[in-house]
Amino acid sequence: MHIIERPIDDLVVVDACIEDYAALFTDERLHELSYRHFTTGEEALQRFDAALATLWMVNMRLPDMSGVSFLHLLRHRLRWRPVFLVGDVYSSEDEVSARAAGASAYLCKPVNAAWLQLCRHAVSRAANRKGRPHSLP
């Protein structure tokens, strides 16, 4: 099956430190990206319709809950969307927890250009599995 990259239309970042994602928002390849930022899991769950997001990036340690707990709560509302759990520093225990919880991937700060490719591929794989039409950005 040939995979055509689907654009990331709507990114939701749940992290107390939005500055850590500045490289994503200033990358010229994402100039049409719409993103929302929430500092807590509860705020994201209460103030945003989960079905609208193409992709989620959620810190492993939110001020009000763990990223894994957030992922479980999100899955009750929305069966599947790419959700990347993000560590402030690499931890093998966090990576195992993230993968066991069903995260699309476990990433570690600092944010870099490779994240863009990981996100795009995750969205493309999801669209291909669901048989959705998708287009080039």
Phi and psi restraints in degrees (value plus and minus 20) as a CYANA .aco file:
   2 HIS   PHI    -106.4   -66.4
   2 HIS   PSI     108.4   148.4
   3 ILE   PHI    -120.5   -80.5
   3 ILE   PSI     103.8   143.8
   4 ILE   PHI    -124.6   -84.6
   4 ILE   PSI     109.4   149.4
   5 GLU   PHI     -87.9   -47.9
   5 GLU   PSI     107.1   147.1
   6 ARG   PHI    -111.8   -71.8
   6 ARG   PSI     117.9   157.9
   7 PRO   PHI     -86.4   -46.4
   7 PRO   PSI     131.0   171.0
   8 ILE   PHI    -106.1   -66.1
   8 ILE   PSI      83.6   123.6
   9 ASP   PHI    -101.0   -61.0
   9 ASP   PSI     -59.3   -19.3
  10 ASP   PHI    -163.5  -123.5
  10 ASP   PSI      90.6   130.6
  11 LEU   PHI    -125.1   -85.1
  11 LEU   PSI     116.5   156.5
  12 VAL   PHI    -136.2   -96.2
  12 VAL   PSI     104.7   144.7
  13 VAL   PHI    -129.6   -89.6
  13 VAL   PSI     106.2   146.2
  14 VAL   PHI    -137.3   -97.3
  14 VAL   PSI      81.2   121.2
  15 ASP   PHI    -186.4  -146.4
  15 ASP   PSI     119.6   159.6
  16 ALA   PHI     -89.2   -49.2
  16 ALA   PSI     -40.0     0.0
  17 CYS   PHI    -134.5   -94.5
  17 CYS   PSI      60.1   100.1
  18 ILE   PHI     -83.7   -43.7
  18 ILE   PSI     -45.6    -5.6
  19 GLU   PHI     -77.6   -37.6
  19 GLU   PSI     -48.3    -8.3
  20 ASP   PHI     -88.6   -48.6
  20 ASP   PSI     -29.5    10.5
  21 TYR   PHI    -129.1   -89.1
  21 TYR   PSI     -14.6    25.4
  22 ALA   PHI     -75.1   -35.1
  22 ALA   PSI     -56.5   -16.5
  23 ALA   PHI     -81.6   -41.6
  23 ALA   PSI     -54.4   -14.4
  24 LEU   PHI     -88.6   -48.6
  24 LEU   PSI     -61.3   -21.3
  25 PHE   PHI     -98.5   -58.5
  25 PHE   PSI     -37.0     3.0
  26 THR   PHI    -122.4   -82.4
  26 THR   PSI     -23.2    16.8
  27 ASP   PHI     -89.2   -49.2
  27 ASP   PSI     105.5   145.5
  28 GLU   PHI     -81.2   -41.2
  28 GLU   PSI     -43.9    -3.9
  29 ARG   PHI     -91.7   -51.7
  29 ARG   PSI     -32.1     7.9
  30 LEU   PHI    -134.6   -94.6
  30 LEU   PSI       6.7    46.7
  31 HIS   PHI     -81.6   -41.6
  31 HIS   PSI     -43.5    -3.5
  32 GLU   PHI    -119.1   -79.1
  32 GLU   PSI     -12.4    27.6
  33 LEU   PHI     -87.7   -47.7
  33 LEU   PSI     111.7   151.7
  34 SER   PHI    -121.6   -81.6
  34 SER   PSI     109.6   149.6
  35 TYR   PHI    -156.8  -116.8
  35 TYR   PSI     134.7   174.7
  36 ARG   PHI    -146.8  -106.8
  36 ARG   PSI     127.9   167.9
  37 HIS   PHI    -147.4  -107.4
  37 HIS   PSI     115.3   155.3
  38 PHE   PHI    -151.4  -111.4
  38 PHE   PSI     122.5   162.5
  39 THR   PHI    -109.4   -69.4
  39 THR   PSI     -40.0     0.0
  40 THR   PHI    -149.6  -109.6
  40 THR   PSI     137.4   177.4
  41 GLY   PHI     -84.9   -44.9
  41 GLY   PSI     -62.6   -22.6
  42 GLU   PHI     -81.1   -41.1
  42 GLU   PSI     -63.0   -23.0
  43 GLU   PHI     -80.7   -40.7
  43 GLU   PSI     -64.6   -24.6
  44 ALA   PHI     -83.0   -43.0
  44 ALA   PSI     -62.7   -22.7
  45 LEU   PHI     -89.5   -49.5
  45 LEU   PSI     -54.5   -14.5
  46 GLN   PHI    -104.0   -64.0
  46 GLN   PSI     -52.9   -12.9
  47 ARG   PHI    -124.0   -84.0
  47 ARG   PSI     -21.0    19.0
  48 PHE   PHI    -155.6  -115.6
  48 PHE   PSI     116.5   156.5
  49 ASP   PHI     -98.0   -58.0
  49 ASP   PSI      87.5   127.5
  50 ALA   PHI     -75.9   -35.9
  50 ALA   PSI     -49.8    -9.8
  51 ALA   PHI     -88.7   -48.7
  51 ALA   PSI     -35.6     4.4
  52 LEU   PHI    -101.7   -61.7
  52 LEU   PSI     -38.7     1.3
  53 ALA   PHI    -103.3   -63.3
  53 ALA   PSI     116.4   156.4
  54 THR   PHI    -100.1   -60.1
  54 THR   PSI     -55.6   -15.6
  55 LEU   PHI    -172.0  -132.0
  55 LEU   PSI     126.5   166.5
  56 TRP   PHI    -138.3   -98.3
  56 TRP   PSI     121.1   161.1
  57 MET   PHI    -145.1  -105.1
  57 MET   PSI      98.8   138.8
  58 VAL   PHI    -148.4  -108.4
  58 VAL   PSI     107.6   147.6
  59 ASN   PHI     -86.4   -46.4
  59 ASN   PSI     124.8   164.8
  60 MET   PHI     -86.5   -46.5
  60 MET   PSI     -46.1    -6.1
  61 ARG   PHI    -147.3  -107.3
  61 ARG   PSI      71.2   111.2
  62 LEU   PHI    -106.5   -66.5
  62 LEU   PSI     139.9   179.9
  63 PRO   PHI     -80.2   -40.2
  63 PRO   PSI     -48.0    -8.0
  64 ASP   PHI    -132.8   -92.8
  64 ASP   PSI     -29.0    11.0
  65 MET   PHI    -188.7  -148.7
  65 MET   PSI     150.9   190.9
  66 SER   PHI    -102.8   -62.8
  66 SER   PSI     138.2   178.2
  67 GLY   PHI     -80.8   -40.8
  67 GLY   PSI     -56.1   -16.1
  68 VAL   PHI     -84.4   -44.4
  68 VAL   PSI     -63.7   -23.7
  69 SER   PHI     -81.9   -41.9
  69 SER   PSI     -62.2   -22.2
  70 PHE   PHI     -80.2   -40.2
  70 PHE   PSI     -64.3   -24.3
  71 LEU   PHI     -78.7   -38.7
  71 LEU   PSI     -63.8   -23.8
  72 HIS   PHI     -81.2   -41.2
  72 HIS   PSI     -63.6   -23.6
  73 LEU   PHI     -85.3   -45.3
  73 LEU   PSI     -60.0   -20.0
  74 LEU   PHI     -84.3   -44.3
  74 LEU   PSI     -60.5   -20.5
  75 ARG   PHI     -85.5   -45.5
  75 ARG   PSI     -44.7    -4.7
  76 HIS   PHI     -88.2   -48.2
  76 HIS   PSI     -49.4    -9.4
  77 ARG   PHI    -111.9   -71.9
  77 ARG   PSI     -51.7   -11.7
  78 LEU   PHI    -161.8  -121.8
  78 LEU   PSI      98.2   138.2
  79 ARG   PHI     -81.1   -41.1
  79 ARG   PSI     -70.3   -30.3
  80 TRP   PHI    -168.1  -128.1
  80 TRP   PSI     109.9   149.9
  81 ARG   PHI    -170.2  -130.2
  81 ARG   PSI     130.9   170.9
  82 PRO   PHI     -81.8   -41.8
  82 PRO   PSI     104.5   144.5
  83 VAL   PHI    -148.0  -108.0
  83 VAL   PSI      97.3   137.3
  84 PHE   PHI    -120.7   -80.7
  84 PHE   PSI     103.9   143.9
  85 LEU   PHI    -112.2   -72.2
  85 LEU   PSI     116.3   156.3
  86 VAL   PHI    -139.7   -99.7
  86 VAL   PSI     105.7   145.7
  87 GLY   PHI    -115.1   -75.1
  87 GLY   PSI     124.2   164.2
  88 ASP   PHI     -89.2   -49.2
  88 ASP   PSI     -55.8   -15.8
  89 VAL   PHI    -157.8  -117.8
  89 VAL   PSI     134.6   174.6
  90 TYR   PHI     -87.5   -47.5
  90 TYR   PSI     116.8   156.8
  91 SER   PHI    -162.3  -122.3
  91 SER   PSI     102.3   142.3
  92 SER   PHI     -83.6   -43.6
  92 SER   PSI     -53.6   -13.6
  93 GLU   PHI     -84.2   -44.2
  93 GLU   PSI     -62.2   -22.2
  94 ASP   PHI     -84.2   -44.2
  94 ASP   PSI     -60.8   -20.8
  95 GLU   PHI     -82.8   -42.8
  95 GLU   PSI     -64.0   -24.0
  96 VAL   PHI     -82.7   -42.7
  96 VAL   PSI     -63.6   -23.6
  97 SER   PHI     -82.0   -42.0
  97 SER   PSI     -63.2   -23.2
  98 ALA   PHI     -83.4   -43.4
  98 ALA   PSI     -65.9   -25.9
  99 ARG   PHI     -87.0   -47.0
  99 ARG   PSI     -60.8   -20.8
 100 ALA   PHI     -84.5   -44.5
 100 ALA   PSI     -51.0   -11.0
 101 ALA   PHI     -99.0   -59.0
 101 ALA   PSI     -30.5     9.5
 102 GLY   PHI      76.4   116.4
 102 GLY   PSI      -0.8    39.2
 103 ALA   PHI     -84.2   -44.2
 103 ALA   PSI     128.3   168.3
 104 SER   PHI     -84.3   -44.3
 104 SER   PSI     -54.5   -14.5
 105 ALA   PHI    -186.5  -146.5
 105 ALA   PSI     142.4   182.4
 106 TYR   PHI    -133.4   -93.4
 106 TYR   PSI     102.0   142.0
 107 LEU   PHI    -136.7   -96.7
 107 LEU   PSI     143.3   183.3
 108 CYS   PHI    -152.2  -112.2
 108 CYS   PSI     120.3   160.3
 109 LYS   PHI     -88.1   -48.1
 109 LYS   PSI     132.5   172.5
 110 PRO   PHI    -101.9   -61.9
 110 PRO   PSI     134.0   174.0
 111 VAL   PHI     -87.8   -47.8
 111 VAL   PSI     119.1   159.1
 112 ASN   PHI    -165.0  -125.0
 112 ASN   PSI     158.3   198.3
 113 ALA   PHI     -81.8   -41.8
 113 ALA   PSI     -47.3    -7.3
 114 ALA   PHI     -82.7   -42.7
 114 ALA   PSI     -47.6    -7.6
 115 TRP   PHI     -80.0   -40.0
 115 TRP   PSI     -60.0   -20.0
 116 LEU   PHI     -76.2   -36.2
 116 LEU   PSI     -67.4   -27.4
 117 GLN   PHI     -84.7   -44.7
 117 GLN   PSI     -62.9   -22.9
 118 LEU   PHI     -79.1   -39.1
 118 LEU   PSI     -64.0   -24.0
 119 CYS   PHI     -83.9   -43.9
 119 CYS   PSI     -67.5   -27.5
 120 ARG   PHI     -81.7   -41.7
 120 ARG   PSI     -61.5   -21.5
 121 HIS   PHI     -87.2   -47.2
 121 HIS   PSI     -58.4   -18.4
 122 ALA   PHI     -83.0   -43.0
 122 ALA   PSI     -63.7   -23.7
 123 VAL   PHI     -85.3   -45.3
 123 VAL   PSI     -61.3   -21.3
 124 SER   PHI     -83.5   -43.5
 124 SER   PSI     -65.0   -25.0
 125 ARG   PHI     -81.3   -41.3
 125 ARG   PSI     -61.8   -21.8
 126 ALA   PHI     -83.1   -43.1
 126 ALA   PSI     -64.4   -24.4
 127 ALA   PHI     -84.9   -44.9
 127 ALA   PSI     -60.4   -20.4
 128 ASN   PHI     -85.6   -45.6
 128 ASN   PSI     -59.6   -19.6
 129 ARG   PHI     -83.9   -43.9
 129 ARG   PSI     -54.8   -14.8
 130 LYS   PHI    -108.2   -68.2
 130 LYS   PSI     -24.1    15.9
 131 GLY   PHI      52.2    92.2
 131 GLY   PSI       1.3    41.3
 132 ARG   PHI     -98.2   -58.2
 132 ARG   PSI     125.3   165.3
 133 PRO   PHI     -90.9   -50.9
 133 PRO   PSI     124.8   164.8
 134 HIS   PHI    -166.0  -126.0
 134 HIS   PSI     140.4   180.4
 135 SER   PHI    -150.9  -110.9
 135 SER   PSI     149.2   189.2
 136 LEU   PHI     -94.3   -54.3
 136 LEU   PSI     129.1   169.1
